[in-house]
Structures are given as structure tokens and as C-alpha cells.
């Protein structure tokens, strides 16, 4: 009898090779490899402590089944807004009216919230939301992670003002002046080394220099690009966001290391939505970039150089908008 009880206690480990816990049933769905979707209730058997899904249990009345992850195209439990924290001091993390443009160009409207990295999730600086949470008219929440590339961009309307976010380097980065001639956004993976940085190891600085060199060659090869007109994007965002996506392809090897804030200048992309080009701008090249973007506009070079010394990029962008001539 004792032996039988011992075997029963060991059974989960014998069957699955590790210990596990089981979540409660919640409304959800499974999509079979055949493409058939079944809605009902779903719970998960997950390993401990790494939380790997070992089995998905589905039921809807008398229809019950257990599935291994490789037997399904997709699965999920329905989460409601009421299940989510919705009182952050950063209002962009709360649900606000908005819409999401998926990677296939389709647009879904509802309530939208940004999901940022929590302090315990990463040692690296968080440059923006890592996921967007979308709720439909039933308050059912779907979470789209930036690194899965399912979303091109999303828009929130907060206190009557629209805020736009582009999917870049596994973050959603806010786009400044999204509907203007020139749009801009921070580069989460800057590439220009700050020569005055002295508190870094030689190895780290060498790594930064090597990757920055590779980036420069790549960026030079992709100085300009055409916008894909087949994405079905919303005209209010359109060019800036698609241009941002294309600009990202030129910097796939950009450095992303701990301590980057100490060795690299802060960089921005400036997107010319009319001419469909993008420029990388940082502290030491801003006047050259302004001269290039305003070439042929008849401005005094000293005025342009003075504008390049302005610390606030929003003022520089205002100068560009006002003085662009082509």
C-alpha cells in the first residue's frame, strides 16, 4: 500500500520528467493544427519552476480533450480588462481608446494599453513598451509582444491627443510629429561612440566600435528607401510608421549592451515623409543633417548651424517643418 502511494506521488515526475502545477479553467480557445478553432474553457499544466506549458486541457460541455503544445496552432485564455491593472500613474499603460495596425495591414479598434518591462524582467534600460494590450468591445484582452513582430504600430488617444508608437527593435517607440512632413523617434540601439566616456572597459568600447563600423556600412547602403504602399496603413500615420519600419532594417546589427548609455550618444531617426528618406541624428552631426534636409531652401548656413546647437529636438523639428521647401 505504501509502495502504491509512493508511485502515485511520483507519477507526475515519471510521466513529464519534472514537477508541474495546473492553472484553473478560464474561458479560452484552442486552434488545432487542422485550422479548426474551438472555444470553451482552457487550463494549463505547466512545469515548475520554469513555467513551460506541458499540456493544454480544453472543455466545452461534453467535448473534452487534452493537447500537447505541438498539436495546436494556437491557444489562449480570455483575459478581461477587469483582470488587468488599469490605474498606473503612467497613463499610457492604462487602457485608452485607440487602434492597432497588425503586420498584415489590418486595423483593429478598441481600447489600447502599453505594457512595459518590469524592473525584475531585464537589466537593460527600457526604451518603451514591449507589448501592446488590445481590448475589443467585449473587454477581452489580447496581448501582442513587440518581439513577435505581429504589430506594425499602435495609437492611443489620451485626453484628446493621439500618441503613436512604432515597432522597433522589440520595443514600441513613440513617434514624434507623426502626421507632419518630418517625423522622429529615438533609436533604442544607438551606434555613435561618445569619445569622452572614460568609465568603460577597453573590451566593451572595442565591441561598440566594431559594431558601429558594421552599422555604418549597412546604413550607407540603405540611405534611402521606398515605402511599401501595399500595407493598407492609415493615412494619419502612414508614411512615418512604415518609413520607420524600413529604416530599422538598416541597423539590425546596432549595439545593444548593458552600459550603452555610458558609451554611446543618444540618437534619433528623422524621417522625411515626403521624400521617403531617413537620417540618423545625434549631438555631433545635427547641423550636417539639417543642411542636407534643407538643401536648396536658400537658408543662411549660420542659421542652420545655430539651430543645430539647440538641445531640444522638438525645436529642431519645428525649424525643419517651417523651412522645408521641397
C-alpha positions in Angstrom: 0.0 0.0 0.0 2.8 2.4 0.9 4.6 1.5 -2.3 1.4 2.3 -4.4 1.1 5.6 -2.7 4.7 6.4 -3.3 4.3 5.6 -7.1 1.2 7.9 -7.3 3.2 10.7 -5.7 6.0 10.2 -8.3 3.7 9.8 -11.3 3.8 13.5 -12.5 7.6 13.4 -12.4 7.7 10.0 -14.1 5.3 11.0 -16.9 6.6 14.5 -17.6 10.1 14.3 -16.3 9.6 17.3 -14.0 7.2 18.7 -11.4 4.2 20.8 -12.6 1.3 22.8 -11.4 -2.1 23.3 -13.0 -3.9 26.6 -13.6 -7.6 27.0 -13.2 -10.0 26.7 -16.1 -10.9 30.1 -17.7 -12.8 31.0 -20.9 -10.4 30.4 -23.8 -9.8 28.7 -27.1 -7.6 26.2 -28.9 -6.8 26.1 -32.6 -6.0 22.7 -33.9 -3.2 22.1 -36.5 -6.0 21.5 -39.0 -7.0 25.1 -38.5 -10.2 24.3 -36.6 -10.9 26.7 -33.7 -12.7 25.5 -30.6 -14.0 28.0 -28.0 -14.8 26.9 -24.5 -12.7 26.7 -21.3 -8.9 26.1 -21.1 -6.4 25.4 -18.4 -2.7 24.7 -18.4 -0.3 22.1 -16.9 2.9 24.0 -16.6 6.3 22.9 -15.3 7.9 24.3 -12.2 9.8 26.5 -11.8 10.3 27.5 -15.5 6.6 27.6 -16.3 6.9 25.7 -19.6 3.5 24.6 -20.9 3.3 20.8 -20.8 -0.3 20.2 -21.7 -3.4 22.3 -22.6 -6.7 21.0 -21.3 -9.9 22.0 -23.2 -13.6 21.5 -22.4 -16.9 22.7 -23.7 -19.8 20.8 -22.2 -19.2 17.1 -23.1 -16.5 18.0 -25.5 -13.2 17.5 -23.6 -9.7 16.9 -24.8 -6.0 17.2 -23.7 -3.5 18.6 -26.2 0.3 18.9 -26.2 1.6 22.2 -27.5 2.8 20.8 -30.8 -0.7 19.6 -31.5 -2.1 23.2 -31.7 -1.5 26.2 -33.9 -2.6 28.5 -31.1 -4.3 28.5 -27.8 -5.1 31.0 -25.1 -7.3 32.0 -22.1 -9.6 35.0 -22.3 -8.4 37.9 -20.1 -10.8 40.8 -19.4 -9.8 44.4 -18.7 -11.1 43.8 -15.2 -8.3 41.2 -14.7 -5.6 43.7 -15.6 -4.2 46.5 -13.5 -5.5 49.7 -15.0 -4.5 52.5 -12.6 -0.9 53.2 -13.5 0.5 56.7 -12.9 1.9 56.4 -16.5 -1.4 56.8 -18.3 -0.1 55.2 -21.4 0.0 51.9 -19.5 -3.8 52.1 -18.9 -6.5 51.3 -21.4 -7.4 54.2 -23.6 -9.3 54.5 -26.9 -7.1 53.6 -29.9 -6.3 51.2 -32.6 -3.7 48.7 -33.6 -2.3 48.1 -37.1 -1.3 44.4 -37.5 1.6 43.2 -39.6 -0.8 42.2 -42.4 -2.0 45.8 -42.6 -5.4 45.1 -40.9 -6.7 47.6 -38.4 -8.4 46.7 -35.1 -10.1 49.4 -33.0 -10.9 49.3 -29.3 -9.0 50.1 -26.1 -5.2 50.0 -26.0 -2.6 50.0 -23.3 1.2 49.8 -23.4 3.0 47.0 -21.5 6.5 47.9 -20.3 9.2 45.8 -18.8 9.1 45.5 -15.1 12.3 46.1 -13.2 12.8 42.4 -12.4 12.4 41.4 -16.1 15.6 42.9 -17.6 18.8 44.5 -16.6 18.7 46.8 -19.7 17.2 50.2 -20.0 13.6 50.1 -21.1 13.2 52.4 -24.1 9.4 51.9 -24.4 6.6 49.4 -24.2 7.5 45.8 -25.0 3.9 44.8 -25.7 0.6 46.4 -26.5 -2.6 45.2 -24.8 -5.7 45.4 -27.0 -9.3 45.0 -25.7 -12.3 44.5 -28.0 -15.9 45.7 -27.4 -16.4 42.8 -25.0 -13.4 44.0 -22.9 -11.5 40.8 -23.9 -7.8 41.5 -23.9 -5.2 40.3 -26.4 -1.5 40.9 -25.7 0.8 41.5 -28.7 4.5 41.3 -27.9 6.8 43.6 -29.9 9.4 40.9 -30.5 6.9 38.7 -32.3 6.5 41.4 -35.0 2.7 40.9 -35.1 2.1 44.6 -34.8 3.4 47.4 -37.0 2.3 50.2 -34.7 -0.5 51.3 -32.4 -2.2 54.6 -31.5 -3.7 55.7 -28.2 -6.0 58.7 -27.7 -5.2 60.2 -24.2 -7.1 63.3 -23.2 -8.0 64.0 -26.8 -4.4 63.7 -28.0 -3.2 60.8 -30.2 0.1 59.1 -29.3 1.7 56.9 -31.9 4.1 54.0 -31.3 6.2 52.3 -33.9 7.6 48.7 -33.5 11.4 49.0 -33.5 14.0 46.5 -32.1 11.4 44.7 -29.9 10.1 47.9 -28.4 7.2 50.2 -29.3 8.9 53.6 -29.6 6.9 56.8 -29.6 6.8 58.7 -32.9 7.1 62.5 -32.6 5.2 64.6 -35.1 3.6 61.6 -36.8 1.4 63.5 -39.2 3.9 66.1 -40.3 6.4 66.5 -43.1 9.2 65.2 -40.7 8.7 62.6 -38.0 11.2 61.4 -35.5 11.8 58.8 -32.8 14.6 57.7 -30.6 16.9 54.9 -31.7 16.8 52.2 -29.0 20.1 50.9 -30.2 22.4 53.9 -30.7 25.7 53.5 -32.7 27.9 56.5 -32.2 30.5 56.3 -29.5 30.9 59.0 -27.0 34.7 59.5 -27.0 34.6 61.3 -23.6 33.3 58.2 -21.8 36.1 57.0 -19.5 34.5 54.5 -17.1 34.3 51.6 -19.5 36.4 48.6 -20.2 38.5 48.6 -23.3 36.8 45.4 -24.4 33.3 46.9 -24.3 34.5 50.0 -26.1 36.1 47.9 -28.8 32.9 45.9 -29.2 30.9 49.1 -29.6 33.3 50.4 -32.2 33.3 47.1 -34.2 29.5 47.0 -34.3 29.2 50.7 -35.1 31.6 50.2 -38.1 29.4 47.4 -39.4 26.3 49.6 -38.9 27.8 52.5 -40.8 28.4 50.3 -43.9 24.9 48.9 -43.7 23.3 52.3 -43.2 25.3 53.8 -46.1 23.9 51.0 -48.4 20.4 51.9 -47.4 20.5 55.7 -47.3 17.1 55.9 -48.9 14.2 53.6 -49.4 10.7 53.3 -50.8 7.6 53.0 -48.7 5.6 49.9 -49.2 2.2 51.2 -50.4 0.5 47.8 -50.0 0.4 47.8 -46.3 -3.0 49.4 -46.1 -1.9 51.9 -43.4 -4.0 54.7 -42.0 -3.3 58.0 -43.7 -2.9 59.8 -40.4 0.2 57.8 -39.6 1.1 56.1 -42.8 4.4 57.3 -44.1 6.2 57.9 -40.8 5.5 54.5 -39.4 6.2 52.4 -42.5 9.3 54.5 -43.1 10.4 53.8 -39.5 10.0 50.0 -40.1 12.1 50.2 -43.3 14.7 52.4 -41.5 15.1 49.7 -38.9 16.3 47.2 -41.5 19.5 49.3 -41.9 20.5 48.9 -38.3 19.9 45.2 -37.4 23.5 44.9 -36.0 23.3 48.0 -33.9 24.8 47.6 -30.4 22.5 46.6 -27.5 24.7 46.1 -24.5 24.4 46.9 -20.8 26.1 50.2 -20.1 25.3 51.6 -23.6 24.0 54.8 -22.1 27.6 55.5 -20.9 29.4 54.9 -24.1 27.0 55.9 -26.9 25.4 59.2 -27.8 21.6 59.4 -27.8 20.4 59.0 -31.4 17.2 59.7 -33.3 15.8 58.8 -36.6 14.4 61.7 -38.6 12.0 60.6 -41.4 11.2 62.8 -44.3 7.7 61.6 -45.2 7.6 63.4 -48.5 10.9 62.2 -50.0 10.7 58.8 -48.2 14.2 59.1 -46.6 15.5 58.8 -43.1 18.5 60.2 -41.3 20.3 59.3 -38.1 20.9 62.3 -36.0 22.9 62.8 -32.8 24.8 65.5 -30.9 27.7 65.9 -33.3 26.0 65.7 -36.7 22.8 67.6 -36.3 23.9 70.6 -38.3 25.0 68.4 -41.2 21.7 66.6 -41.2 19.7 69.8 -41.2 21.8 71.2 -44.1 21.1 68.0 -46.1 17.4 68.1 -45.4 17.1 71.8 -46.2 19.4 71.7 -49.2 18.3 74.2 -51.8 16.0 76.1 -49.5 18.1 79.2 -49.6 18.8 79.4 -45.8 21.8 81.1 -44.4 24.2 78.4 -43.3 24.9 80.1 -40.0 21.2 80.0 -39.1 21.1 76.3 -39.8 24.3 75.7 -37.7 22.8 77.8 -34.8 19.6 75.7 -34.9 21.8 72.6 -34.8 23.0 73.6 -31.4 19.6 73.7 -29.9 19.3 70.9 -27.2 15.6 70.2 -27.6 14.9 68.1 -30.7 11.3 69.3 -30.8 12.6 72.8 -31.6 14.8 71.5 -34.3 11.9 69.6 -35.8 9.8 72.7 -35.7 12.6 74.6 -37.6 12.6 71.8 -40.2 8.8 71.9 -40.7 8.8 75.7 -41.1 11.7 75.9 -43.5 11.4 72.8 -45.7 11.0 74.0 -49.3 10.7 70.9 -51.5 
